[in-house]
Amino acid sequence: MPADPQQIAHPRAPQAARVTFVNGLQDQVALITGSSRGIGAAIAERFAAAGAHVVVHGRDAQAIEAVRARIEAAGGRASSVAADLTRFAEVEAMRHHIEAQVGPVDILVANAGGSGVRPGPIEDITEEDWRASIDANLTATFLSVKSLLPGMKERGSGRIITMSSAAARRPNGAAPAAYAAAKAGIELLTKDLAAQAGPFNVRVNCIAPETVLTERNQQQIPEAVQEELRAHHPIRRLGTPEDIAEAALFLASDASSWISGIVVDVAGGSVLV
C-alpha cells in the first residue's frame, strides 16, 4: 500500500457509511509523454497531486516549464525532459537522464500523439502523412515502452497506460484514417504487452477518449460543431482533460491492481451509438 494514501469519502455515501478509496501515488516516478499541454498536462498535474514525482515531457521547452512550474506552485514535485519519441536514441537518453536525476520510472503514460492530417479519402493520404501519423502515435508509444519496460520487468513492478481514441473504436468516415489505424494498433499493442508483462507484475491498460475540450479544441472547434457533437453523446457533454486524468489515476493506482489489458472508453457513452 502506498505511504500516506489519500482518503476520500464517497460523495453520495451518508456520514455513517463512509467508503475509503486508496488512489495515492506517493513517491512513485511517473513519466507522462506529451504532457506540455492538454490531456497530458492534466494527467501530470493530477498525478503530482496524488503524490507522484512527475516527469513532464514535450518538445516545446517553454510549455514544458510552464506545466512544471504549475505543479511545483501547487506543492507537487516535477522534473522536465525533452525528446523526439520517434527516435529510439533520444528515448533512451531521456530514460537515462530520468533515472540519474529522480530514479527509475514506475509509471509510464504514453500519451504523446496526435494528427496533423485532415479527414478525407484514403487514396488521398500521402505516404508522408501516413508515416507521420503512424510514427507520432504508434511508433512513439512502441519506442517509449521498448525503453522503459525492461527495467520494470527487472524490478518486478510497473504500470503502463497507453492512449487510444474513439476514432479507433468504430469506423467513422469523418476520422483521419491514418490516425485511427495508428490508435487501433496501440490498442492491440496494449493487449500484447499486458499478456507479456503480466507475469512480471507490470500492468498495461489503455484509455480511449472521445472529443476532449482542451484549450486547443475549444479554440478550433466552433460552438455550433461542439453542440452537434454533444448531441451524439448519451451523456450530453464533451470531455475535459480532467476526465481523462481521473481515469489515468485509477489505472495507475493500486485501486486497479487486478486490471490489465483493457481499453477504457472515456467517451460519454458515444461509442455505444
C-alpha positions as CSV (number, residue, x, y, z in Angstrom):
1,M,0.0,0.0,0.0
2,P,1.4,3.5,-0.9
3,A,2.5,5.6,2.1
4,D,0.1,8.2,3.3
5,P,-2.8,7.2,1.0
6,Q,-5.4,9.8,0.2
7,Q,-8.7,9.1,2.0
8,I,-11.7,10.2,0.0
9,A,-15.3,9.9,1.2
10,H,-17.8,8.7,-1.4
11,P,-19.7,11.9,-2.3
12,R,-23.1,10.1,-2.1
13,A,-22.4,8.0,1.0
14,P,-24.0,9.1,4.3
15,Q,-21.7,10.1,7.0
16,A,-22.2,6.9,8.9
17,A,-21.2,4.7,5.9
18,R,-18.1,6.3,4.6
19,V,-16.0,4.5,1.9
20,T,-12.3,4.9,1.7
21,F,-10.6,4.8,-1.7
22,V,-6.8,4.5,-2.0
23,N,-5.6,6.2,-5.1
24,G,-2.3,7.7,-3.9
25,L,0.9,7.5,-6.0
26,Q,3.2,8.6,-3.1
27,D,6.9,8.7,-4.1
28,Q,6.2,7.0,-7.5
29,V,8.1,8.3,-10.5
30,A,5.7,8.9,-13.3
31,L,6.7,9.9,-16.9
32,I,3.8,11.4,-18.9
33,T,4.8,11.8,-22.5
34,G,3.3,14.7,-24.4
35,S,2.4,16.5,-21.2
36,S,3.3,20.1,-22.1
37,R,-0.4,20.9,-22.7
38,G,-3.9,19.4,-22.9
39,I,-4.7,15.9,-21.7
40,G,-1.1,15.1,-20.8
41,A,-0.7,18.3,-18.7
42,A,-3.9,17.4,-16.8
43,I,-2.6,13.9,-16.1
44,A,0.7,15.3,-14.9
45,E,-0.9,17.7,-12.5
46,R,-3.4,15.1,-11.2
47,F,-0.6,12.5,-10.6
48,A,1.5,15.2,-8.8
49,A,-1.5,16.0,-6.6
50,A,-1.6,12.2,-5.7
51,G,2.0,12.3,-4.5
52,A,4.0,11.2,-7.6
53,H,7.2,12.8,-8.8
54,V,6.1,13.7,-12.3
55,V,8.3,14.0,-15.3
56,V,6.8,16.4,-17.8
57,H,7.8,15.7,-21.4
58,G,7.4,17.5,-24.7
59,R,9.3,19.3,-27.4
60,D,8.3,22.9,-26.5
61,A,10.6,23.9,-23.7
62,Q,8.5,26.9,-22.7
63,A,5.3,24.9,-22.5
64,I,7.1,22.1,-20.5
65,E,8.4,24.5,-18.0
66,A,5.0,26.2,-17.6
67,V,3.5,22.8,-16.6
68,R,6.4,22.0,-14.2
69,A,6.0,25.4,-12.6
70,R,2.3,25.0,-12.0
71,I,2.9,21.6,-10.4
72,E,5.6,23.0,-8.1
73,A,3.5,26.1,-7.2
74,A,0.7,23.7,-6.1
75,G,3.2,21.9,-3.8
76,G,3.9,19.0,-6.1
77,R,7.2,17.6,-7.4
78,A,8.1,17.7,-11.1
79,S,11.0,17.5,-13.5
80,S,11.1,18.1,-17.2
81,V,12.6,16.4,-20.3
82,A,12.5,16.9,-24.0
83,A,12.9,14.2,-26.6
84,D,11.7,13.1,-30.0
85,L,9.9,9.9,-29.2
86,T,10.1,8.6,-32.8
87,R,13.9,8.2,-32.4
88,F,15.0,5.4,-30.0
89,A,18.3,7.0,-29.2
90,E,16.6,10.1,-27.9
91,V,14.1,8.0,-25.9
92,E,17.0,6.0,-24.3
93,A,18.8,9.2,-23.5
94,M,15.6,10.5,-21.8
95,R,15.3,7.4,-19.7
96,H,18.9,7.5,-18.6
97,H,18.5,11.2,-17.7
98,I,15.4,10.5,-15.6
99,E,17.0,7.6,-13.8
100,A,20.0,9.7,-13.0
101,Q,18.0,12.6,-11.7
102,V,15.0,11.1,-9.9
103,G,15.2,7.3,-10.2
104,P,13.6,4.5,-12.3
105,V,10.2,5.2,-13.8
106,D,7.4,3.4,-12.0
107,I,4.6,4.6,-14.2
108,L,4.6,5.4,-17.9
109,V,1.7,7.2,-19.5
110,A,2.4,7.0,-23.2
111,N,0.2,10.0,-24.1
112,A,2.1,11.7,-26.9
113,G,0.5,11.6,-30.2
114,G,-2.0,13.5,-32.4
115,S,-2.9,14.0,-36.0
116,G,-2.0,16.7,-38.4
117,V,-3.8,15.1,-41.3
118,R,-7.3,16.2,-42.2
119,P,-10.1,13.6,-42.7
120,G,-10.5,12.5,-46.3
121,P,-10.5,9.6,-48.8
122,I,-7.8,7.1,-48.0
123,E,-6.4,7.3,-51.5
124,D,-5.7,11.0,-51.0
125,I,-3.5,10.4,-48.0
126,T,0.1,10.9,-48.9
127,E,2.8,8.4,-48.0
128,E,4.5,11.1,-46.0
129,D,1.3,11.9,-44.0
130,W,0.6,8.2,-43.4
131,R,4.1,7.6,-42.0
132,A,3.9,10.8,-39.9
133,S,0.7,9.7,-38.3
134,I,1.9,6.2,-37.6
135,D,5.2,7.5,-36.2
136,A,3.7,10.2,-34.0
137,N,1.3,7.7,-32.3
138,L,2.1,4.0,-32.7
139,T,5.9,4.2,-33.1
140,A,6.3,6.8,-30.3
141,T,4.3,4.5,-28.0
142,F,6.2,1.4,-29.0
143,L,9.6,3.1,-28.5
144,S,8.7,4.5,-25.2
145,V,7.6,1.1,-24.0
146,K,10.6,-0.6,-25.5
147,S,12.9,1.7,-23.5
148,L,11.1,1.5,-20.1
149,L,9.6,-2.0,-20.0
150,P,12.8,-3.9,-19.4
151,G,13.6,-2.0,-16.2
152,M,10.0,-2.5,-14.9
153,K,10.2,-6.3,-15.6
154,E,13.6,-6.5,-13.9
155,R,12.2,-4.7,-10.8
156,G,9.0,-6.8,-10.8
157,S,6.7,-3.8,-10.8
158,G,5.3,-1.2,-13.2
159,R,2.3,0.4,-14.7
160,I,1.9,1.5,-18.4
161,I,-1.0,3.4,-19.7
162,T,-1.4,3.9,-23.4
163,M,-3.6,6.4,-25.2
164,S,-6.0,5.4,-28.0
165,S,-9.1,7.3,-29.3
166,A,-12.7,6.8,-30.0
167,A,-11.6,7.0,-33.7
168,A,-10.2,3.5,-33.2
169,R,-13.3,2.1,-31.6
170,R,-15.6,2.2,-34.5
171,P,-15.5,3.0,-38.3
172,N,-16.0,6.7,-38.9
173,G,-15.6,8.3,-42.2
174,A,-15.1,11.7,-40.5
175,A,-11.9,10.5,-38.7
176,P,-8.4,10.7,-40.2
177,A,-7.8,7.1,-41.3
178,A,-4.1,7.1,-40.6
179,Y,-4.7,8.4,-37.1
180,A,-7.5,5.8,-36.5
181,A,-5.3,3.0,-37.7
182,A,-2.4,4.1,-35.5
183,K,-4.6,4.2,-32.5
184,A,-6.2,0.8,-33.2
185,G,-2.6,-0.5,-33.4
186,I,-1.9,0.9,-30.0
187,E,-4.9,-1.0,-28.6
188,L,-3.7,-4.3,-29.8
189,L,-0.1,-3.5,-28.7
190,T,-1.5,-2.8,-25.2
191,K,-3.1,-6.2,-25.1
192,D,0.0,-8.0,-26.3
193,L,2.1,-6.0,-23.7
194,A,-0.3,-6.9,-20.9
195,A,0.0,-10.6,-21.8
196,Q,3.8,-10.5,-21.9
197,A,4.4,-8.2,-18.9
198,G,1.8,-9.5,-16.5
199,P,4.0,-12.3,-15.1
200,F,6.5,-9.6,-14.1
201,N,3.8,-7.7,-12.2
202,V,3.6,-5.0,-14.8
203,R,0.1,-3.9,-15.7
204,V,-0.7,-2.3,-19.1
205,N,-4.0,-0.6,-19.9
206,C,-5.3,1.8,-22.5
207,I,-7.6,4.9,-22.4
208,A,-9.7,5.8,-25.5
209,P,-11.2,9.3,-25.2
210,E,-13.7,10.9,-27.5
211,T,-13.7,14.7,-28.2
212,V,-12.0,16.4,-25.3
213,L,-12.3,20.2,-24.8
214,T,-8.6,21.0,-24.5
215,E,-7.7,24.7,-24.9
216,R,-6.8,24.0,-28.5
217,N,-10.0,22.2,-29.3
218,Q,-12.1,25.0,-27.6
219,Q,-10.4,27.4,-30.0
220,Q,-10.5,25.3,-33.1
221,I,-14.0,23.7,-32.9
222,P,-16.8,26.2,-33.4
223,E,-19.5,26.2,-30.8
224,A,-22.1,25.0,-33.3
225,V,-20.0,22.0,-34.0
226,Q,-19.4,21.4,-30.3
227,E,-23.2,21.4,-29.8
228,E,-23.6,18.9,-32.6
229,L,-21.0,16.6,-31.1
230,R,-22.7,16.8,-27.7
231,A,-25.9,15.5,-29.3
232,H,-24.1,12.3,-30.2
233,H,-23.1,11.5,-26.6
234,P,-25.6,9.8,-24.3
235,I,-24.0,11.9,-21.6
236,R,-24.8,15.3,-23.2
237,R,-21.4,16.9,-22.8
238,L,-17.9,16.7,-24.2
239,G,-15.0,15.5,-22.2
240,T,-12.4,17.6,-20.3
241,P,-8.8,16.8,-19.8
242,E,-9.6,16.2,-16.1
243,D,-12.0,13.4,-17.1
244,I,-9.1,11.6,-18.7
245,A,-6.7,12.4,-15.9
246,E,-9.1,10.7,-13.3
247,A,-9.3,7.6,-15.4
248,A,-5.5,7.5,-15.7
249,L,-5.1,8.0,-12.0
250,F,-7.3,4.9,-11.4
251,L,-5.4,2.8,-13.8
252,A,-2.0,3.9,-12.3
253,S,-3.1,3.3,-8.7
254,D,-3.4,0.2,-6.5
255,A,-7.2,0.6,-6.8
256,S,-6.9,-1.2,-10.2
257,S,-4.3,-3.7,-9.1
258,W,-6.2,-6.7,-10.8
259,I,-6.9,-4.9,-14.0
260,S,-4.7,-5.3,-17.1
261,G,-5.1,-5.4,-20.8
262,I,-8.3,-3.4,-21.1
263,V,-9.3,-0.3,-23.2
264,V,-11.3,2.2,-21.1
265,D,-13.7,4.3,-23.2
266,V,-13.8,7.7,-21.5
267,A,-16.2,8.9,-24.1
268,G,-19.5,9.9,-22.6
269,G,-21.1,6.7,-24.0
270,S,-20.6,7.9,-27.6
271,V,-19.0,4.6,-28.8
272,L,-22.2,2.8,-27.9
273,V,-24.2,4.5,-30.7
